[in-house]
Amino acid sequence: MTNRTTRWRTSSKSGSANECVELDRGAERTAIRDSKAPGAGLLAFGDQPFQAFLHTVRAAVANR
């Protein structure tokens, strides 16, 4: 992975209670962290696994 500036993004749909996750999407990976505990660590995924995750979530939401 290349060294770059991290740019955390919070969903525009998150509420004022700050109960959400933040994403940092890069060319090589996507990182996810808890907005309430940003120093507690993060999960990082390569682009293909993250795209597969999004596809699965979107399909589950569509089938509600």
HTML snippet that shows the backbone in 3Dmol.js (N, CA, C, O; Angstrom):
<script src="https://3Dmol.org/build/3Dmol-min.js"></script>
<div id="view" style="width:600px;height:400px;position:relative"></div>
<script>
const pdb = `
ATOM      1  N   MET A   1       0.834  -1.183   0.000  1.00  0.00           N
ATOM      2  CA  MET A   1       0.000   0.000   0.000  1.00  0.00           C
ATOM      3  C   MET A   1       0.876   1.242   0.000  1.00  0.00           C
ATOM      4  O   MET A   1       1.964   1.260   0.575  1.00  0.00           O
ATOM      5  N   THR A   2       0.389   2.247  -0.640  1.00  0.00           N
ATOM      6  CA  THR A   2       1.137   3.495  -0.686  1.00  0.00           C
ATOM      7  C   THR A   2       0.834   4.329   0.549  1.00  0.00           C
ATOM      8  O   THR A   2      -0.218   4.178   1.169  1.00  0.00           O
ATOM      9  N   ASN A   3       1.746   5.193   0.895  1.00  0.00           N
ATOM     10  CA  ASN A   3       1.563   6.087   2.021  1.00  0.00           C
ATOM     11  C   ASN A   3       0.818   7.322   1.521  1.00  0.00           C
ATOM     12  O   ASN A   3       1.286   7.993   0.601  1.00  0.00           O
ATOM     13  N   ARG A   4      -0.325   7.627   2.107  1.00  0.00           N
ATOM     14  CA  ARG A   4      -1.117   8.770   1.677  1.00  0.00           C
ATOM     15  C   ARG A   4      -1.868   9.335   2.867  1.00  0.00           C
ATOM     16  O   ARG A   4      -1.896   8.729   3.938  1.00  0.00           O
ATOM     17  N   THR A   5      -2.468  10.480   2.681  1.00  0.00           N
ATOM     18  CA  THR A   5      -3.268  11.102   3.728  1.00  0.00           C
ATOM     19  C   THR A   5      -4.594  10.375   3.851  1.00  0.00           C
ATOM     20  O   THR A   5      -5.259  10.095   2.853  1.00  0.00           O
ATOM     21  N   THR A   6      -4.967  10.075   5.077  1.00  0.00           N
ATOM     22  CA  THR A   6      -6.246   9.415   5.323  1.00  0.00           C
ATOM     23  C   THR A   6      -7.355  10.457   5.322  1.00  0.00           C
ATOM     24  O   THR A   6      -7.234  11.510   5.948  1.00  0.00           O
ATOM     25  N   ARG A   7      -8.439  10.152   4.610  1.00  0.00           N
ATOM     26  CA  ARG A   7      -9.589  11.056   4.542  1.00  0.00           C
ATOM     27  C   ARG A   7     -10.822  10.276   4.960  1.00  0.00           C
ATOM     28  O   ARG A   7     -11.441   9.589   4.148  1.00  0.00           O
ATOM     29  N   TRP A   8     -11.173  10.389   6.232  1.00  0.00           N
ATOM     30  CA  TRP A   8     -12.324   9.671   6.768  1.00  0.00           C
ATOM     31  C   TRP A   8     -13.602  10.368   6.356  1.00  0.00           C
ATOM     32  O   TRP A   8     -13.693  11.595   6.390  1.00  0.00           O
ATOM     33  N   ARG A   9     -14.594   9.574   5.965  1.00  0.00           N
ATOM     34  CA  ARG A   9     -15.886  10.083   5.515  1.00  0.00           C
ATOM     35  C   ARG A   9     -16.985   9.439   6.357  1.00  0.00           C
ATOM     36  O   ARG A   9     -17.013   8.221   6.533  1.00  0.00           O
ATOM     37  N   THR A  10     -17.879  10.262   6.868  1.00  0.00           N
ATOM     38  CA  THR A  10     -19.050   9.784   7.597  1.00  0.00           C
ATOM     39  C   THR A  10     -20.257   9.917   6.689  1.00  0.00           C
ATOM     40  O   THR A  10     -20.390  10.910   5.973  1.00  0.00           O
ATOM     41  N   SER A  11     -21.118   8.951   6.711  1.00  0.00           N
ATOM     42  CA  SER A  11     -22.299   8.966   5.860  1.00  0.00           C
ATOM     43  C   SER A  11     -23.156  10.198   6.130  1.00  0.00           C
ATOM     44  O   SER A  11     -23.300  10.627   7.275  1.00  0.00           O
ATOM     45  N   SER A  12     -23.714  10.753   5.081  1.00  0.00           N
ATOM     46  CA  SER A  12     -24.631  11.885   5.245  1.00  0.00           C
ATOM     47  C   SER A  12     -25.934  11.437   5.895  1.00  0.00           C
ATOM     48  O   SER A  12     -26.713  12.275   6.351  1.00  0.00           O
ATOM     49  N   LYS A  13     -26.183  10.135   5.945  1.00  0.00           N
ATOM     50  CA  LYS A  13     -27.396   9.599   6.555  1.00  0.00           C
ATOM     51  C   LYS A  13     -27.214   9.272   8.038  1.00  0.00           C
ATOM     52  O   LYS A  13     -28.158   8.828   8.691  1.00  0.00           O
ATOM     53  N   SER A  14     -26.017   9.486   8.572  1.00  0.00           N
ATOM     54  CA  SER A  14     -25.791   9.194   9.986  1.00  0.00           C
ATOM     55  C   SER A  14     -26.479  10.257  10.838  1.00  0.00           C
ATOM     56  O   SER A  14     -26.608  11.414  10.438  1.00  0.00           O
ATOM     57  N   GLY A  15     -26.906   9.842  11.994  1.00  0.00           N
ATOM     58  CA  GLY A  15     -27.638  10.740  12.879  1.00  0.00           C
ATOM     59  C   GLY A  15     -26.722  11.603  13.722  1.00  0.00           C
ATOM     60  O   GLY A  15     -25.498  11.505  13.631  1.00  0.00           O
ATOM     61  N   SER A  16     -27.312  12.433  14.528  1.00  0.00           N
ATOM     62  CA  SER A  16     -26.540  13.341  15.373  1.00  0.00           C
ATOM     63  C   SER A  16     -25.919  12.627  16.571  1.00  0.00           C
ATOM     64  O   SER A  16     -25.078  13.207  17.259  1.00  0.00           O
ATOM     65  N   ALA A  17     -26.316  11.375  16.835  1.00  0.00           N
ATOM     66  CA  ALA A  17     -25.783  10.631  17.978  1.00  0.00           C
ATOM     67  C   ALA A  17     -24.390  10.074  17.704  1.00  0.00           C
ATOM     68  O   ALA A  17     -23.778   9.468  18.583  1.00  0.00           O
ATOM     69  N   ASN A  18     -23.887  10.278  16.481  1.00  0.00           N
ATOM     70  CA  ASN A  18     -22.540   9.847  16.110  1.00  0.00           C
ATOM     71  C   ASN A  18     -22.386   8.332  16.221  1.00  0.00           C
ATOM     72  O   ASN A  18     -21.311   7.841  16.565  1.00  0.00           O
ATOM     73  N   GLU A  19     -23.450   7.591  15.933  1.00  0.00           N
ATOM     74  CA  GLU A  19     -23.429   6.135  15.992  1.00  0.00           C
ATOM     75  C   GLU A  19     -23.312   5.574  14.584  1.00  0.00           C
ATOM     76  O   GLU A  19     -24.286   5.087  14.010  1.00  0.00           O
ATOM     77  N   CYS A  20     -22.128   5.650  14.050  1.00  0.00           N
ATOM     78  CA  CYS A  20     -21.936   5.186  12.687  1.00  0.00           C
ATOM     79  C   CYS A  20     -20.488   4.768  12.487  1.00  0.00           C
ATOM     80  O   CYS A  20     -19.662   4.857  13.395  1.00  0.00           O
ATOM     81  N   VAL A  21     -20.214   4.323  11.309  1.00  0.00           N
ATOM     82  CA  VAL A  21     -18.837   4.009  10.949  1.00  0.00           C
ATOM     83  C   VAL A  21     -18.357   5.061   9.969  1.00  0.00           C
ATOM     84  O   VAL A  21     -19.151   5.760   9.338  1.00  0.00           O
ATOM     85  N   GLU A  22     -17.052   5.158   9.854  1.00  0.00           N
ATOM     86  CA  GLU A  22     -16.438   6.067   8.899  1.00  0.00           C
ATOM     87  C   GLU A  22     -15.637   5.241   7.905  1.00  0.00           C
ATOM     88  O   GLU A  22     -15.068   4.205   8.248  1.00  0.00           O
ATOM     89  N   LEU A  23     -15.603   5.715   6.678  1.00  0.00           N
ATOM     90  CA  LEU A  23     -14.865   5.036   5.619  1.00  0.00           C
ATOM     91  C   LEU A  23     -13.742   5.912   5.106  1.00  0.00           C
ATOM     92  O   LEU A  23     -13.849   7.138   5.061  1.00  0.00           O
ATOM     93  N   ASP A  24     -12.677   5.259   4.726  1.00  0.00           N
ATOM     94  CA  ASP A  24     -11.590   5.916   4.015  1.00  0.00           C
ATOM     95  C   ASP A  24     -11.324   5.062   2.787  1.00  0.00           C
ATOM     96  O   ASP A  24     -10.692   4.010   2.883  1.00  0.00           O
ATOM     97  N   ARG A  25     -11.808   5.514   1.627  1.00  0.00           N
ATOM     98  CA  ARG A  25     -11.666   4.737   0.397  1.00  0.00           C
ATOM     99  C   ARG A  25     -10.481   5.234  -0.395  1.00  0.00           C
ATOM    100  O   ARG A  25     -10.378   6.417  -0.719  1.00  0.00           O
ATOM    101  N   GLY A  26      -9.597   4.322  -0.697  1.00  0.00           N
ATOM    102  CA  GLY A  26      -8.433   4.632  -1.507  1.00  0.00           C
ATOM    103  C   GLY A  26      -8.424   3.767  -2.754  1.00  0.00           C
ATOM    104  O   GLY A  26      -9.333   2.965  -2.969  1.00  0.00           O
ATOM    105  N   ALA A  27      -7.417   3.927  -3.558  1.00  0.00           N
ATOM    106  CA  ALA A  27      -7.302   3.161  -4.799  1.00  0.00           C
ATOM    107  C   ALA A  27      -7.020   1.693  -4.519  1.00  0.00           C
ATOM    108  O   ALA A  27      -7.427   0.827  -5.293  1.00  0.00           O
ATOM    109  N   GLU A  28      -6.331   1.405  -3.427  1.00  0.00           N
ATOM    110  CA  GLU A  28      -5.912   0.041  -3.145  1.00  0.00           C
ATOM    111  C   GLU A  28      -6.686  -0.636  -2.039  1.00  0.00           C
ATOM    112  O   GLU A  28      -6.694  -1.864  -1.950  1.00  0.00           O
ATOM    113  N   ARG A  29      -7.343   0.150  -1.187  1.00  0.00           N
ATOM    114  CA  ARG A  29      -8.056  -0.446  -0.064  1.00  0.00           C
ATOM    115  C   ARG A  29      -9.100   0.515   0.487  1.00  0.00           C
ATOM    116  O   ARG A  29      -9.074   1.716   0.218  1.00  0.00           O
ATOM    117  N   THR A  30     -10.030  -0.055   1.274  1.00  0.00           N
ATOM    118  CA  THR A  30     -11.011   0.721   2.006  1.00  0.00           C
ATOM    119  C   THR A  30     -10.841   0.388   3.474  1.00  0.00           C
ATOM    120  O   THR A  30     -10.785  -0.785   3.844  1.00  0.00           O
ATOM    121  N   ALA A  31     -10.759   1.408   4.313  1.00  0.00           N
ATOM    122  CA  ALA A  31     -10.651   1.213   5.755  1.00  0.00           C
ATOM    123  C   ALA A  31     -11.953   1.656   6.408  1.00  0.00           C
ATOM    124  O   ALA A  31     -12.602   2.598   5.953  1.00  0.00           O
ATOM    125  N   ILE A  32     -12.322   0.967   7.474  1.00  0.00           N
ATOM    126  CA  ILE A  32     -13.548   1.261   8.210  1.00  0.00           C
ATOM    127  C   ILE A  32     -13.193   1.367   9.680  1.00  0.00           C
ATOM    128  O   ILE A  32     -12.429   0.554  10.200  1.00  0.00           O
ATOM    129  N   ARG A  33     -13.752   2.378  10.359  1.00  0.00           N
ATOM    130  CA  ARG A  33     -13.537   2.512  11.800  1.00  0.00           C
ATOM    131  C   ARG A  33     -14.815   2.994  12.473  1.00  0.00           C
ATOM    132  O   ARG A  33     -15.718   3.514  11.818  1.00  0.00           O
ATOM    133  N   ASP A  34     -14.878   2.818  13.767  1.00  0.00           N
ATOM    134  CA  ASP A  34     -16.013   3.251  14.587  1.00  0.00           C
ATOM    135  C   ASP A  34     -15.860   4.743  14.851  1.00  0.00           C
ATOM    136  O   ASP A  34     -14.825   5.185  15.351  1.00  0.00           O
ATOM    137  N   SER A  35     -16.883   5.518  14.519  1.00  0.00           N
ATOM    138  CA  SER A  35     -16.788   6.970  14.700  1.00  0.00           C
ATOM    139  C   SER A  35     -16.736   7.368  16.169  1.00  0.00           C
ATOM    140  O   SER A  35     -16.232   8.442  16.496  1.00  0.00           O
ATOM    141  N   LYS A  36     -17.253   6.512  17.068  1.00  0.00           N
ATOM    142  CA  LYS A  36     -17.225   6.819  18.500  1.00  0.00           C
ATOM    143  C   LYS A  36     -15.872   6.504  19.131  1.00  0.00           C
ATOM    144  O   LYS A  36     -15.540   7.029  20.193  1.00  0.00           O
ATOM    145  N   ALA A  37     -15.089   5.641  18.472  1.00  0.00           N
ATOM    146  CA  ALA A  37     -13.787   5.248  19.022  1.00  0.00           C
ATOM    147  C   ALA A  37     -12.761   5.173  17.895  1.00  0.00           C
ATOM    148  O   ALA A  37     -12.259   4.091  17.594  1.00  0.00           O
ATOM    149  N   PRO A  38     -12.443   6.299  17.272  1.00  0.00           N
ATOM    150  CA  PRO A  38     -11.555   6.272  16.110  1.00  0.00           C
ATOM    151  C   PRO A  38     -10.149   5.763  16.404  1.00  0.00           C
ATOM    152  O   PRO A  38      -9.464   5.294  15.494  1.00  0.00           O
ATOM    153  N   GLY A  39      -9.713   5.844  17.633  1.00  0.00           N
ATOM    154  CA  GLY A  39      -8.385   5.371  17.981  1.00  0.00           C
ATOM    155  C   GLY A  39      -8.324   3.889  18.312  1.00  0.00           C
ATOM    156  O   GLY A  39      -7.246   3.359  18.583  1.00  0.00           O
ATOM    157  N   ALA A  40      -9.472   3.211  18.292  1.00  0.00           N
ATOM    158  CA  ALA A  40      -9.534   1.800  18.691  1.00  0.00           C
ATOM    159  C   ALA A  40      -9.086   0.846  17.588  1.00  0.00           C
ATOM    160  O   ALA A  40      -9.006  -0.361  17.814  1.00  0.00           O
ATOM    161  N   GLY A  41      -8.802   1.355  16.434  1.00  0.00           N
ATOM    162  CA  GLY A  41      -8.352   0.504  15.337  1.00  0.00           C
ATOM    163  C   GLY A  41      -9.283   0.601  14.146  1.00  0.00           C
ATOM    164  O   GLY A  41     -10.272   1.334  14.161  1.00  0.00           O
ATOM    165  N   LEU A  42      -8.945  -0.156  13.115  1.00  0.00           N
ATOM    166  CA  LEU A  42      -9.740  -0.126  11.902  1.00  0.00           C
ATOM    167  C   LEU A  42      -9.681  -1.479  11.223  1.00  0.00           C
ATOM    168  O   LEU A  42      -8.834  -2.315  11.539  1.00  0.00           O
ATOM    169  N   LEU A  43     -10.581  -1.678  10.296  1.00  0.00           N
ATOM    170  CA  LEU A  43     -10.577  -2.846   9.422  1.00  0.00           C
ATOM    171  C   LEU A  43     -10.236  -2.348   8.032  1.00  0.00           C
ATOM    172  O   LEU A  43     -10.780  -1.338   7.585  1.00  0.00           O
ATOM    173  N   ALA A  44      -9.348  -3.038   7.346  1.00  0.00           N
ATOM    174  CA  ALA A  44      -8.976  -2.642   5.992  1.00  0.00           C
ATOM    175  C   ALA A  44      -9.240  -3.796   5.037  1.00  0.00           C
ATOM    176  O   ALA A  44      -8.928  -4.949   5.336  1.00  0.00           O
ATOM    177  N   PHE A  45      -9.816  -3.476   3.889  1.00  0.00           N
ATOM    178  CA  PHE A  45     -10.173  -4.457   2.874  1.00  0.00           C
ATOM    179  C   PHE A  45      -9.586  -4.027   1.538  1.00  0.00           C
ATOM    180  O   PHE A  45      -9.524  -2.836   1.232  1.00  0.00           O
ATOM    181  N   GLY A  46      -9.160  -4.995   0.751  1.00  0.00           N
ATOM    182  CA  GLY A  46      -8.783  -4.715  -0.628  1.00  0.00           C
ATOM    183  C   GLY A  46     -10.026  -4.309  -1.404  1.00  0.00           C
ATOM    184  O   GLY A  46     -11.144  -4.508  -0.929  1.00  0.00           O
ATOM    185  N   ASP A  47      -9.844  -3.741  -2.592  1.00  0.00           N
ATOM    186  CA  ASP A  47     -10.969  -3.232  -3.361  1.00  0.00           C
ATOM    187  C   ASP A  47     -11.976  -4.322  -3.721  1.00  0.00           C
ATOM    188  O   ASP A  47     -13.175  -4.112  -3.540  1.00  0.00           O
ATOM    189  N   GLN A  48     -11.545  -5.460  -4.217  1.00  0.00           N
ATOM    190  CA  GLN A  48     -12.478  -6.507  -4.629  1.00  0.00           C
ATOM    191  C   GLN A  48     -13.292  -7.070  -3.461  1.00  0.00           C
ATOM    192  O   GLN A  48     -14.510  -7.197  -3.591  1.00  0.00           O
ATOM    193  N   PRO A  49     -12.671  -7.412  -2.324  1.00  0.00           N
ATOM    194  CA  PRO A  49     -13.487  -7.881  -1.197  1.00  0.00           C
ATOM    195  C   PRO A  49     -14.485  -6.828  -0.711  1.00  0.00           C
ATOM    196  O   PRO A  49     -15.602  -7.170  -0.324  1.00  0.00           O
ATOM    197  N   PHE A  50     -14.092  -5.553  -0.729  1.00  0.00           N
ATOM    198  CA  PHE A  50     -15.021  -4.521  -0.279  1.00  0.00           C
ATOM    199  C   PHE A  50     -16.185  -4.373  -1.254  1.00  0.00           C
ATOM    200  O   PHE A  50     -17.325  -4.197  -0.825  1.00  0.00           O
ATOM    201  N   GLN A  51     -15.918  -4.440  -2.547  1.00  0.00           N
ATOM    202  CA  GLN A  51     -16.997  -4.371  -3.538  1.00  0.00           C
ATOM    203  C   GLN A  51     -17.956  -5.547  -3.375  1.00  0.00           C
ATOM    204  O   GLN A  51     -19.167  -5.379  -3.516  1.00  0.00           O
ATOM    205  N   ALA A  52     -17.432  -6.729  -3.083  1.00  0.00           N
ATOM    206  CA  ALA A  52     -18.271  -7.907  -2.847  1.00  0.00           C
ATOM    207  C   ALA A  52     -19.139  -7.708  -1.601  1.00  0.00           C
ATOM    208  O   ALA A  52     -20.312  -8.082  -1.593  1.00  0.00           O
ATOM    209  N   PHE A  53     -18.564  -7.121  -0.556  1.00  0.00           N
ATOM    210  CA  PHE A  53     -19.313  -6.813   0.661  1.00  0.00           C
ATOM    211  C   PHE A  53     -20.468  -5.853   0.358  1.00  0.00           C
ATOM    212  O   PHE A  53     -21.601  -6.087   0.781  1.00  0.00           O
ATOM    213  N   LEU A  54     -20.178  -4.773  -0.373  1.00  0.00           N
ATOM    214  CA  LEU A  54     -21.235  -3.815  -0.724  1.00  0.00           C
ATOM    215  C   LEU A  54     -22.332  -4.472  -1.545  1.00  0.00           C
ATOM    216  O   LEU A  54     -23.513  -4.209  -1.319  1.00  0.00           O
ATOM    217  N   HIS A  55     -21.967  -5.309  -2.481  1.00  0.00           N
ATOM    218  CA  HIS A  55     -22.950  -6.015  -3.309  1.00  0.00           C
ATOM    219  C   HIS A  55     -23.868  -6.869  -2.424  1.00  0.00           C
ATOM    220  O   HIS A  55     -25.084  -6.878  -2.615  1.00  0.00           O
ATOM    221  N   THR A  56     -23.289  -7.575  -1.469  1.00  0.00           N
ATOM    222  CA  THR A  56     -24.068  -8.432  -0.575  1.00  0.00           C
ATOM    223  C   THR A  56     -25.014  -7.618   0.299  1.00  0.00           C
ATOM    224  O   THR A  56     -26.172  -7.995   0.479  1.00  0.00           O
ATOM    225  N   VAL A  57     -24.537  -6.526   0.833  1.00  0.00           N
ATOM    226  CA  VAL A  57     -25.378  -5.667   1.673  1.00  0.00           C
ATOM    227  C   VAL A  57     -26.519  -5.069   0.865  1.00  0.00           C
ATOM    228  O   VAL A  57     -27.666  -5.071   1.313  1.00  0.00           O
ATOM    229  N   ARG A  58     -26.217  -4.563  -0.309  1.00  0.00           N
ATOM    230  CA  ARG A  58     -27.260  -3.964  -1.156  1.00  0.00           C
ATOM    231  C   ARG A  58     -28.310  -4.993  -1.543  1.00  0.00           C
ATOM    232  O   ARG A  58     -29.500  -4.679  -1.571  1.00  0.00           O
ATOM    233  N   ALA A  59     -27.892  -6.213  -1.841  1.00  0.00           N
ATOM    234  CA  ALA A  59     -28.843  -7.272  -2.192  1.00  0.00           C
ATOM    235  C   ALA A  59     -29.730  -7.610  -0.998  1.00  0.00           C
ATOM    236  O   ALA A  59     -30.932  -7.822  -1.161  1.00  0.00           O
ATOM    237  N   ALA A  60     -29.153  -7.659   0.191  1.00  0.00           N
ATOM    238  CA  ALA A  60     -29.934  -7.961   1.387  1.00  0.00           C
ATOM    239  C   ALA A  60     -30.965  -6.869   1.668  1.00  0.00           C
ATOM    240  O   ALA A  60     -32.102  -7.165   2.035  1.00  0.00           O
ATOM    241  N   VAL A  61     -30.572  -5.622   1.497  1.00  0.00           N
ATOM    242  CA  VAL A  61     -31.497  -4.500   1.710  1.00  0.00           C
ATOM    243  C   VAL A  61     -32.613  -4.540   0.681  1.00  0.00           C
ATOM    244  O   VAL A  61     -33.771  -4.285   1.013  1.00  0.00           O
ATOM    245  N   ALA A  62     -32.284  -4.851  -0.548  1.00  0.00           N
ATOM    246  CA  ALA A  62     -33.281  -4.887  -1.627  1.00  0.00           C
ATOM    247  C   ALA A  62     -34.290  -6.016  -1.419  1.00  0.00           C
ATOM    248  O   ALA A  62     -35.422  -5.924  -1.894  1.00  0.00           O
ATOM    249  N   ASN A  63     -33.899  -7.066  -0.724  1.00  0.00           N
ATOM    250  CA  ASN A  63     -34.773  -8.226  -0.518  1.00  0.00           C
ATOM    251  C   ASN A  63     -35.568  -8.141   0.780  1.00  0.00           C
ATOM    252  O   ASN A  63     -36.174  -9.134   1.181  1.00  0.00           O
ATOM    253  N   ARG A  64     -35.585  -7.022   1.430  1.00  0.00           N
ATOM    254  CA  ARG A  64     -36.356  -6.876   2.681  1.00  0.00           C
ATOM    255  C   ARG A  64     -37.820  -6.941   2.414  1.00  0.00           C
ATOM    256  O   ARG A  64     -38.622  -6.837   3.342  1.00  0.00           O
TER     257      ARG A  64
END
`;
const viewer = $3Dmol.createViewer("view");
viewer.addModel(pdb, "pdb");
viewer.setStyle({}, {cartoon: {color: "spectrum"}});
viewer.zoomTo();
viewer.render();
</script>
